[in-house]
Amino acid sequence: MTGEFERRHGFPPGTNEVRPASRDDQTAARALAQAGPIPADLVAFYDSIGYVTWADVGNGYFLDPASDVLLRLQEHGAVDAGADRMVAIGSNGGGLSYVAGPDGSVHRTRTASLDEPELDKVADDLRQFLELLEQSLTRFIADGEPGSL
């Protein structure tokens, strides 16, 4: 399988993992819940899931650990999106970030910068976003195309 992957994509396979939350992750999730405009479903997600790394699906899909999200929020503050204050939760491996709004919606930046970002809404809530990630993975396995998430 490794040889086929490398022949098909031009690089060896990397890490692809959905890691369950550790006690430290759960502690970070509780701290994150107190830190700012954090949707409840994101806190619940981090209480169960430590992080998601799909390095081999297109450029990759990454949902950061709660501790990284918390540290970024503490050091840089929330992402300013006009009337909304959002929190950066991951990236697509191609330089674009995913941010969650206080209403639970998930957006993708149009550029690599989180300073005055231009955002496109990609999901109404975290559940829909995770379903889109799953569809991207399924499509990538089937035909090598990761989709446009």
TACOR-V785341 format. One record per backbone hydrogen bond with DSSP energy under -1.0 kcal/mol. CO is the residue of the C=O (numbers start at 1). NH is the residue of the N-H. E is the energy in kcal/mol with one decimal. If there is no record, write none. Layout:
co: [CO,CO]
nh: [NH,NH]
e: [E,E]
This chain:
co: [1,2,3,4,5,6,15,17,19,19,22,23,24,25,26,27,28,29,32,36,39,40,41,42,43,45,45,48,51,52,53,54,54,57,61,62,63,65,66,67,68,69,70,71,72,73,79,81,84,86,87,89,90,91,96,97,98,98,99,100,101,105,106,106,107,108,118,120,123,125,126,127,128,129,130,131,132,133,134,135,136,137,138,139,140]
nh: [5,6,7,8,9,10,55,53,50,51,26,27,28,29,30,31,32,33,35,38,43,44,45,46,47,48,49,21,19,63,17,57,61,60,54,91,52,69,70,71,72,73,74,75,76,77,86,84,81,79,100,64,98,62,92,109,89,90,107,87,104,101,122,123,99,120,110,108,106,129,130,131,132,133,134,135,136,137,138,139,140,141,142,143,144]
e: [-2.7,-2.5,-2.4,-2.5,-2.6,-2.4,-2.1,-3.3,-3.2,-1.1,-2.2,-2.4,-2.4,-2.3,-2.0,-2.1,-2.6,-1.9,-1.1,-2.5,-1.6,-2.3,-2.0,-2.5,-1.2,-1.5,-3.4,-2.5,-2.1,-2.3,-3.7,-1.3,-1.2,-2.2,-2.8,-1.9,-1.9,-2.1,-2.8,-2.3,-2.5,-2.1,-2.5,-2.7,-2.8,-1.4,-2.9,-1.4,-2.6,-3.6,-2.8,-2.4,-2.6,-2.6,-2.2,-2.4,-2.8,-1.3,-3.0,-2.2,-2.2,-2.9,-2.6,-1.8,-2.6,-2.5,-2.2,-2.7,-2.3,-2.1,-2.9,-2.1,-2.2,-2.2,-2.3,-2.3,-2.2,-2.3,-2.7,-2.7,-2.4,-2.4,-2.0,-3.1,-1.9]
